[in-house]
Amino acid sequence: MDNHINRRSFLRLAGLGGAIYVSGLSGWASAAAKPGAANEDFFFIQLSDSHWGFEGAPNPDAHGTLKKAVAAVNSLEQQPDFVVFTGDLTHTTDDPQERRKRLAEFKEIVGALKVKTVHFMPGEHDASLDHGEAYQEFFGKTHYTFDHKGVHFIVIDNVSDPTGAIGEEQLAWLAADLAQQAADARIVVFTHRPLFDLYPQWDWATRDGAKAVDLLMPHANVTVFYGHIHQENHHMTGHIAHHAAKSLIFPLPAPGSQPKRTPLPWDDAYPYRGLGFREVVAEVPKAEYELIELPVKKEGA
């Protein structure tokens, strides 16, 4: 059964307020206690929806915001274990040559990150017009897995199909991968679109996302991080928590809060309001994740 929760109720449930809260993972402690598991605390950074190539009033510093985010990550007192970009690295263009130019420029900018382990995935702006062809030339596979300190990470591509579907072939790949994981394995999933129907009227859904959730459901410790909607959003499908990240280009309205999905206007009094990135801390002894939302700031602020 789906249990939608808004941010306030989620914070109340977590017993915390402000920019930091936790997402409990039942069974984490028992999984962490297994002999031989790489049970070390670690943290990673989630960056999303930079839309490199976009120009317009919703962000008069469109050429500077991504670079500010890279600088902000580099300035962290401790560098993360890795960085993950959850899609829409670049803004849509019908021109294949311009698409590759934007992907190349994006790759050069993020090449300035101090941490060299960076995981990428496409958004529909990067991949839906050519089924991910140009994206793969620069960043490789659009869906894959990796393991880090006892956690199994799965990157799902729900954008290269222009209909917003994962597809039967990739679902079979997901099922085969999950079959190799213990029921209490610690699993983190990265997607661009939400796997659940957040607001399909605004294309905030995955056409066959429910099939992926069904495959994940038998596993006790699954958390999903995604982008696409340019704002924080927290949702539960059964025991699986889904967390959307802010954008690095412009914020979008809350689901269904206005007639059209138009960007929220830039506010000169509060530049970069609504933009930001996320630090995710895996704290094994506490059997939970800690999420820290960090802002993009004006230089010198």
matplotlib code that plots the C-alpha trace (Angstrom):
import matplotlib.pyplot as plt

x = [0.0, 1.3, 1.6, 2.2, 3.8, 4.6, 7.8, 6.4, 4.9, 8.1, 10.1, 7.6, 7.9, 11.6, 11.6, 13.8, 13.3, 15.2, 17.5, 18.5, 16.5, 16.8, 15.4, 15.2, 16.1, 14.6, 17.0, 20.0, 21.6, 21.1, 22.5, 25.5, 26.3, 27.0, 30.6, 32.6, 30.4, 32.1, 30.3, 31.9, 30.1, 30.4, 28.7, 28.0, 26.7, 23.6, 23.6, 20.7, 19.2, 21.9, 20.4, 23.7, 22.8, 19.6, 19.2, 16.3, 14.8, 14.3, 18.0, 20.0, 23.2, 22.5, 26.2, 27.4, 25.2, 26.7, 30.2, 29.2, 27.9, 31.1, 33.0, 30.7, 31.4, 35.1, 35.0, 33.5, 35.7, 35.7, 35.3, 32.6, 33.2, 31.6, 29.2, 26.2, 24.3, 20.7, 20.1, 19.3, 23.0, 22.2, 19.2, 17.3, 18.2, 17.1, 20.5, 22.7, 25.9, 24.8, 23.7, 27.2, 28.7, 26.7, 27.6, 31.3, 31.1, 29.3, 31.9, 34.7, 33.0, 32.4, 35.9, 37.0, 35.5, 38.1, 36.5, 37.1, 34.5, 31.5, 28.5, 26.3, 22.9, 20.8, 17.7, 15.1, 16.7, 20.0, 18.6, 15.0, 15.5, 18.2, 17.6, 20.7, 23.1, 25.0, 25.0, 26.6, 29.4, 30.4, 29.4, 28.9, 26.1, 22.7, 21.9, 24.4, 25.3, 28.1, 28.9, 30.4, 31.2, 28.5, 25.8, 24.5, 23.7, 21.5, 21.2, 17.9, 17.4, 13.8, 14.4, 16.1, 12.7, 10.9, 7.7, 9.2, 9.4, 12.1, 11.3, 11.0, 14.6, 15.9, 13.3, 14.6, 18.2, 17.0, 15.2, 18.4, 20.5, 18.1, 18.0, 21.7, 21.0, 20.0, 16.6, 18.2, 20.9, 21.3, 20.2, 20.1, 18.5, 19.2, 16.7, 15.8, 12.0, 10.1, 9.3, 5.8, 3.0, 3.8, 1.9, 1.6, -0.2, 3.2, 5.1, 6.3, 6.0, 7.5, 5.2, 6.2, 7.7, 5.3, 7.0, 10.4, 8.9, 7.3, 10.8, 12.3, 9.6, 10.8, 14.0, 13.8, 16.4, 15.8, 16.0, 15.4, 17.0, 15.8, 15.7, 13.4, 11.0, 13.4, 12.5, 12.6, 9.9, 9.6, 7.3, 6.8, 5.7, 5.3, 8.7, 10.6, 11.5, 11.8, 13.6, 13.7, 16.5, 16.6, 17.8, 20.8, 19.0, 15.5, 12.9, 9.5, 6.2, 4.8, 2.9, -0.4, -0.1, -0.6, -2.2, 1.1, 4.5, 6.3, 9.6, 9.3, 10.5, 14.0, 13.9, 16.6, 16.1, 16.9, 19.1, 19.4, 16.4, 15.0, 18.3, 20.7, 22.2, 22.2, 24.6, 23.6, 25.3, 25.2, 25.6, 25.7, 25.7, 22.5, 20.9, 19.7, 20.6, 21.0, 20.1, 21.5, 20.2, 22.8, 22.1, 23.7, 25.0, 26.0, 29.7, 30.9, 27.5]
y = [0.0, 3.4, 5.9, 9.4, 11.7, 15.4, 16.9, 18.2, 14.9, 13.1, 15.4, 14.9, 11.1, 11.4, 13.5, 16.2, 19.6, 22.0, 20.8, 17.5, 14.4, 10.6, 7.8, 4.7, 1.4, -1.5, -4.4, -2.3, -3.3, -7.0, -6.8, -4.7, -7.3, -10.0, -11.2, -10.0, -7.1, -3.8, -1.9, 1.5, 4.8, 6.9, 9.7, 10.7, 13.8, 13.8, 16.5, 16.7, 18.5, 21.0, 21.5, 22.8, 24.8, 26.3, 30.1, 32.1, 34.3, 31.6, 31.5, 34.6, 32.8, 29.6, 29.5, 29.9, 27.7, 24.3, 25.7, 27.1, 23.7, 22.0, 24.6, 24.0, 20.3, 20.9, 23.2, 20.6, 19.9, 16.2, 15.0, 12.5, 8.9, 9.6, 12.0, 10.9, 13.0, 11.9, 13.1, 16.1, 16.9, 19.1, 20.9, 19.5, 20.5, 19.1, 19.6, 16.5, 18.4, 21.0, 18.1, 16.7, 20.1, 20.6, 17.1, 17.8, 21.2, 19.6, 16.8, 19.4, 21.4, 18.5, 17.3, 20.0, 18.0, 16.9, 13.5, 11.5, 8.7, 10.2, 8.2, 9.6, 8.8, 10.5, 12.5, 12.8, 16.1, 14.2, 11.0, 10.8, 12.3, 9.8, 6.9, 7.9, 7.6, 10.8, 10.4, 7.0, 8.4, 10.5, 8.6, 5.0, 2.7, 4.2, 1.5, -0.4, -1.4, -0.9, -1.8, 0.4, -0.5, -3.1, -1.2, -2.4, 0.6, 0.2, 2.8, 2.5, 4.2, 5.4, 8.2, 6.8, 5.4, 8.6, 7.2, 7.3, 3.5, 1.2, -1.5, -5.3, -5.9, -3.7, -5.0, -8.5, -7.3, -5.7, -9.0, -11.0, -8.6, -8.6, -12.3, -12.2, -10.0, -11.2, -10.3, -7.9, -6.6, -2.8, -1.5, 2.1, 2.8, 5.9, 7.0, 10.2, 10.0, 8.9, 5.2, 5.9, 8.1, 11.4, 13.5, 11.9, 15.0, 16.7, 13.7, 13.0, 9.2, 6.2, 4.3, 0.9, 2.0, -0.1, -3.2, -2.1, -1.3, -4.8, -6.3, -4.3, -4.9, -8.3, -6.6, -5.1, -2.3, -0.3, 3.5, 5.4, 8.7, 10.5, 14.0, 15.3, 17.3, 20.1, 20.0, 17.9, 15.3, 12.3, 9.4, 5.9, 2.8, 0.3, 0.2, 1.8, 5.5, 7.7, 11.0, 13.7, 16.2, 19.9, 21.1, 23.2, 25.3, 26.4, 25.1, 23.8, 24.1, 21.5, 18.7, 20.1, 23.4, 25.5, 24.9, 24.5, 23.0, 26.3, 27.2, 29.3, 32.8, 34.0, 36.2, 38.9, 39.3, 35.6, 34.5, 30.7, 30.1, 26.6, 25.3, 23.0, 19.6, 16.8, 15.0, 11.4, 9.9, 6.2, 5.7, 1.9, 2.1, 4.1, 1.9, 4.9, 7.4, 11.0, 13.5, 17.0, 19.5, 22.1, 25.4, 26.9, 30.3, 33.6, 34.1, 35.5, 34.8]
z = [0.0, -0.9, 2.0, 0.8, 3.3, 3.0, 4.2, 7.5, 8.5, 7.4, 9.7, 12.5, 12.0, 12.0, 15.1, 13.6, 11.9, 9.7, 6.9, 8.4, 8.9, 8.8, 6.8, 8.9, 7.3, 9.2, 9.2, 8.5, 11.9, 11.4, 7.9, 9.1, 11.8, 9.2, 9.3, 6.3, 5.4, 4.7, 7.4, 7.4, 7.6, 4.5, 2.6, -0.9, -2.7, -4.9, -7.6, -10.1, -13.0, -13.9, -17.4, -18.8, -21.9, -20.5, -20.8, -19.4, -16.8, -14.2, -13.7, -14.8, -13.7, -15.7, -16.7, -13.2, -11.0, -11.8, -11.3, -7.9, -6.9, -8.0, -5.9, -3.0, -3.0, -3.4, -0.3, 2.0, 5.0, 4.2, 0.6, -0.1, -1.1, -4.4, -6.2, -8.2, -10.8, -11.1, -14.6, -16.9, -17.0, -20.0, -21.5, -24.4, -27.9, -31.3, -32.7, -32.2, -32.6, -30.0, -27.7, -27.8, -27.3, -24.1, -22.8, -23.5, -21.7, -18.7, -18.5, -18.5, -15.7, -13.4, -14.1, -11.6, -8.8, -6.3, -5.8, -8.9, -8.3, -10.0, -11.2, -13.9, -15.3, -18.0, -17.7, -20.5, -21.6, -22.2, -23.8, -24.9, -28.3, -29.4, -27.0, -25.1, -28.0, -27.4, -23.6, -23.9, -26.1, -23.1, -20.0, -21.0, -19.9, -18.8, -16.3, -14.2, -10.6, -8.2, -4.7, -2.0, 1.7, 2.0, 0.0, -3.4, -5.7, -8.8, -11.5, -13.5, -16.8, -17.1, -19.7, -22.8, -23.8, -24.8, -23.4, -19.9, -19.4, -18.1, -20.6, -20.3, -21.1, -18.3, -15.9, -16.6, -15.9, -12.6, -11.6, -12.3, -10.3, -7.3, -7.4, -6.4, -3.4, 0.1, 1.3, 3.9, 1.6, 1.8, -1.6, -2.9, -6.2, -8.4, -11.0, -12.8, -12.9, -9.8, -9.9, -8.5, -9.9, -8.2, -10.7, -14.2, -15.5, -15.4, -16.6, -13.0, -13.2, -14.8, -17.1, -15.8, -12.5, -10.5, -12.0, -10.7, -7.2, -7.2, -7.9, -5.1, -2.5, -1.3, -0.1, 3.4, 3.0, -0.2, -0.6, -3.9, -4.8, -7.9, -9.6, -12.4, -10.3, -9.1, -5.5, -2.3, -2.1, 0.2, -0.4, 0.8, -1.2, 1.5, 3.3, 0.4, 0.8, -2.2, -2.0, -4.8, -4.9, -5.7, -9.1, -10.0, -12.6, -11.4, -8.9, -10.1, -8.3, -5.9, -7.7, -8.9, -7.1, -10.2, -13.6, -15.5, -14.6, -15.2, -13.3, -10.2, -10.9, -9.9, -6.8, -6.8, -3.0, -2.5, -5.4, -5.9, -3.6, -4.2, -5.7, -4.0, -3.6, -1.0, 1.2, 2.1, 5.1, 5.7, 9.4, 10.0, 13.8, 13.8, 11.2, 9.2, 6.5, 7.3, 4.5, 4.6, 2.1, 1.1, -0.8, -3.8, -2.7, -4.3, -4.4, -1.1, 0.6]

ax = plt.figure().add_subplot(projection="3d")
ax.plot(x, y, z, "-o")
ax.set_aspect("equal")
plt.show()
